[in-house]
Amino acid sequence: MSFASLPLWRATVILVKMGLISVPLLVAVGAVAVAVAIAFKLFKYLTSKSPSWNPFRTDSRTEIKPKVIDQKKRDAVLKQGFNRDKIPENLDAIVIGSGIGGLAAAALMAKSNKKVLVLEQHDQIGGCCHTFIEKGYEFDVGIHYIGDMTYQSVTKTFLDQITGGQLEWEPMNKVYDQVIFVEKDQKPRTYPVISGPGEWERDLKKRFPDEADNISRLFELIKKVHGSHTGSMFVKFVPMWLVKILDFTGLIHFITDFYKWNSKTCKEVIWDMIETQELRDIFCYCFGDFGTPPSKAGFPMQSLLHSHFSNGGAYPVGGASEIAFHIIPVVEAAGGRLLVRAEVNQILVNDGQAYGVQVKKGKEVVNVTAPIIISDAGFFNTMEHLLPTSVAASSHLWPLVKSQAHGPACLSVFVGLNCNAKELNIIHKQNAWVFTRNDIDKLTVEYLNMTREEAMDVDVPLLFISFPSTKDPEWEKRYPGKTTMVIVTLMPYKWVEEWAHSRVMKRGDEYEIIKKTFGHKAVEQACQLYPDIKDHIDYVNIGTPVSNRHYLGSPQGEIYGLDHTSDRFSVQNNALLRPTTDVPGLYMTGQDVCSCGFTGALYGGLLCASAVLQRNLIKNLTALHKHIKRDKKKEE
């Protein structure tokens, strides 16, 4: 065998041993080669032409129309039941699930003149954006407040374009969150979280003057780490071989600092920088917005969350269902449909290619075909339940099924109050994060590790309390003389897992006792903070992790998809969790593609549509956003 015929790696090893190539030179050449490969891939991604239309080619906003209040008219849009006759012909794509990740992907494809069918297993479109009405009260199930909506941010521009500009947002108070420590026999200690440039930082320095320098350093770090997030997305667009080289050589750290800080937990960073335990807890107070305790989540998660709300929170005018209500017409305008009570139980695959879905409709099974299948059902559902086992097990994503954990599940308590909010001494346009003592990480971990019986004998250690009706300026028009309260806390799936396959509303007395014990305890603790509400409680509905499993389709009642640990956001895992799968024709969208919550899932939809349409939609969106801001400046 001649030297020239040897594989490149073997020839290189021989040359190094012969002393003809030095190791430093080899490393330098390798680094240059990787840099050139990165530059080429980035240039190709930024400049390549797509066969699809640019969904952001023009500003799609129209004059805001009056709100549709008639519930029958709203249901006619949000609750279109599935049957064969409603399936459009010649579909371009099928989306499984109607959370904001699925809706965003569908809307962007529709704006690129693609005919899309969205299938939702629940009885209305929206996923965690849906609402329900019981006993004359309307409750949101997942949209409590959203950041970046109080000004013309890129995210707001994005939402404006997929809702025709019809979605309005009501700013919350300048103090949008309160952190409250309620310990027995002590007066509650309340700390405001204030929006606006430097406002919260200045307030904390007044309250903790000995920590002023530490507070400054931590806010500077939060800003720095937030800025590194965009660069971390790079790994979702380049080949995995390049990702592995970037990770192995450490060159990824020349692109972004995100992964360096992700290797440290929230607890490691904040506990190291801040000396006072109460102040540490204040900086970590809202970890419930991604669910993973500070000792398990990477520091960037907390940084992204604080940055997301730095300009305040906002609530959709007219309620959370307005989001889906205004996206649906955009999808339908291109010939698509959004149908409910359409349980997809299998993704159809032939010769390794996804080509359709199987829908279970009562005893009937309906096969629907399209060249593109997009799953908004979550990573675990897609891999473990929807794909044929032989296909899923041979995927390079299969190891993540074994290595990653389901995100946290929760207990939700929906309370109707039979009076106007103005009559009550409660928080208006704010949220309360309530803890029963300091060291909220330890407090949470201890609680989640308890048995169900142990947990039933103690106070619920962390509560998110909100009065949604006070955030919506349209509420009084629809429900005069009524107020709603929502309480959310973490609850392990294992505490109620034995009823996972029982029929909803018919799970038996033991389940009802357990559910009510936790739910009523949460209500009692809320009444201690807001005693005025006690005499006005008119309705209570309690949802557990198995409720989430039934209504949201989450396999273990999780509300944030994959657990947001530092390992989930490692270089290679973050790269693997991209919209494009190794099953041709199958794509993923939503929280597991990007990050958790409404905004994370929304951008999961953007990344997914980018992959399907073979367009750099981030570039297209940014260009339109700049154009809108320029026009707005001219008008001023």
NULUMTI-348771 format. One record per residue (C-alpha): residue in one letter; x, y, z. Coordinates in steps of 0.5 Angstrom, whole numbers, plus 500, padded with zeros to 3 digits. Last residue first. Layout:
BEGIN
aXYZ...
***
This chain:
BEGIN
e416621532e413618525k421617523k422613529k417608528d419607521r426606523k423601529i419597523h425597519k430594524h424589526l424587519a431586518t431582525l426577523n429576516k436574519i433570525l429567519n435564516r431560511q431553509l424553510v424547514a430549518s428556519a421554521c424550526l428555529l422560529g418555533g423554538y423561539l416561541a418555545g423559549t418565549f412561552g416557557c422553557s428553552c430552545v428545541d425542548q421548549g417548542t419545535m421538532y422536525l421529521g421529514p428525514v429521521d436524523t432530526t432537524p429542530r435542534l436538541l443535539a447541539n444543546n446536548q453537545v455544548s452542555f445545556r441539558d447538563s446544566t439542568h433545565d429538566l426537559g419539557y417545562i410544564e412536566g406532568q410526567p408524560s406531558g399531554l397538556y390536558h391529561r398529563n397536566s391533570v396527572p401532575t395535579g390540578i385543583n379547582v376552587y370556587d366561591i372564595h369570598d370570605k377568605i379573600d380579605p386575609y391576604l397573606q394568611c389566606a394564601q397559606e390557606v389556599a396552599k393547604h387547600g390544594f395539598t389536602k385537596k389533591i390527596i383526598e381526591y386521589e384517595d376518593g377515586r380517579k373519576m374526574v379524568r379517567s385513571h391512567a396517571w392515577e398511580e403517578v400521584w406523588k411520583y409526579p413530584m409537585l412544584t407550586v402554583i397558586v392562581m387567583t381570580t376576581k369577580g364583580p364584572y366578568r367580561k367587561e371587568w376583565e378587559p384591563d387584564k392584570t387584575s384578573p390574573f391574581s397571582i400567587f407562586l408558592l414555595p414551602v407548602d406547609v408540612d404534613m402532606a409532604e411526609e405522606r407524599t414522600m419527601n425528596l421534593y421538599e428537601v430539594t425545595l428548602k435546600d434551594i430556598d435557603n431562607r424560610t417559608f417561601v412566597w413568590a408573589n406576582q403583580k398587576h394588583i396584589i391584594n387588599l380586596e374590594k378593588a378586586n371585585c367580588n365573588l372570588g374564584v380560585f385555581v390551584s395548580l400543582c406542578a411537575p418538574g422537567h423530565a430527566q436527560s441521560k436515557v432519552l438523551p441516548w436516543l437522539h442519535s436515532s436507532a432506538a427511535v426508528s425501532t420503537p416507532l416514533l410517537h411514544e418514546m422519541t416524540n413524547f420524550f422530546g416534546a409534543d410540538s412535533i413537526i412532520i413534513p412531506a404530508t400524510v394523514n392516517v385516520v384510526e377510528k374507535g374514538k378518533k385516533v390520528q396516525v401521522g404522516y411521511a417520516q422517512g426511514d424506509n416508511v415512517l408514520i408518526q404515531n398516537v396523534e390525538a385529534r380532539v382539536l383541529l387547526r387548519g391550513g389554506a394559507a389564510e388558515v395559518v394566519p387566522i389561527i394566530h389571533f385566537a392562539i394568543e387571545s387565549a391568554g386573556g383579553v389583553p395579554y399580560a406584561g412583565g417589566n423591563s428587566f424581565h428577560s434579563h432576570l430570566l436569562s441570568q437565572m438560566p445562564f447559571g446552570a440549573k442543579s443547585p439553583p433548583t430546576g423549575f424554569d419559572g420556578f427559579c424566580y427567587c434566585f437573586i432573592d435567595r442569595l440576598e436572604q443568605t447574605e454573602i453573595m459572590d460565591w453563593i451566586v456562582e455555585k448556586c446558579t450552577k457552574s458549567n453553564w458559565k463556560y458554556f455561555d462564554t461564546i465563540f472563543h469558548i467554542l474553541g475548547t478543543f473538544d467542544l469545538i471539535k464535537v460541534l464540527w462533527m455535529p454539523v452546524f446550525k444548532v451549535f450557533m445557539s450559544g452565540t445568542h446566549s452570550g449577551h445574557v452572560k455579560k448582563i448577569l455578570e454586571f448584575l453580580r458585580s454590582i451586587n457584590d459591591a453593594e453587599d454591606p448596603f443590603r436594603k439600599k443596595l437592593d433598591r439600586e439593583w432593582e432600578g438599574p434600568g427599569s423593572i423592580v422586584p420588591y422585597t417582603r419580609p413577613k412578620q414572624d411567628k412562623e416564617v413567611f419570606i416574600v419576594q414580590d414581583y412586577v414592581k413597576n406594575m404590569p404592562e398590558w399587552e395587545l395581540q392584533g398585530g396580524t398575530i404572526q407578525d406582532l409576535f415576532t415584533k414583540t420578540v424583537s423588542q418594541y416595548t412592554m412585551d420583553g417579558i411575559y406574565h402568568i401564561g400557563v393555565d389561564f383561568e376564566y370564572g363563571k362557574e368554570i371557564f378554561t384558558h389556553c396558552c399552555g397548549g393553545i388550541q381547544d379540546h385537547q389532542e391538538l393537530v395543526l395542519v399546514k398549507k405553506n405560503s411562506k406566511a403559512m410556514l411562519a404561522a405553523a412554526a409559531l403555532g407549534g412552539i406556542g403550544s398546538g401539538i403535532v404539526i403537519a406539513d405541506l398538505n395537498e388536501p385540507i383535512k376538515d372532511r376527515n374529522f377533527g373538532q374546531k375549538l379555538v375559532a368556533d369557540r371564540k364565536k360561542q364565547d362572545i367577547v371578540k375584542p375590537k379590531i387593531e389596525t393591521r400588522s403584517d410588516t413585509r418580507f417577514p415570512n420570507w418565501s421558500p426556495s431559500k438563498s444562502t447568505l447567512y447560512k453559507f457564511l456561517k458554514f464557511a466561517i466555521a469550517v475556516a475556524v476549524a481548519v485554522a485550529g487544526v493547522a495550529v494544533l499540527l504546528p504545535v505537534s511538530i510535523l516532519g518529526m518522523k513520529v509526527l509524519i506517521v501520525t499525519a499519515r494515519w489521520l489522513p487515511l493512507s493511499a499517499f503513503s503507498m500500500
***
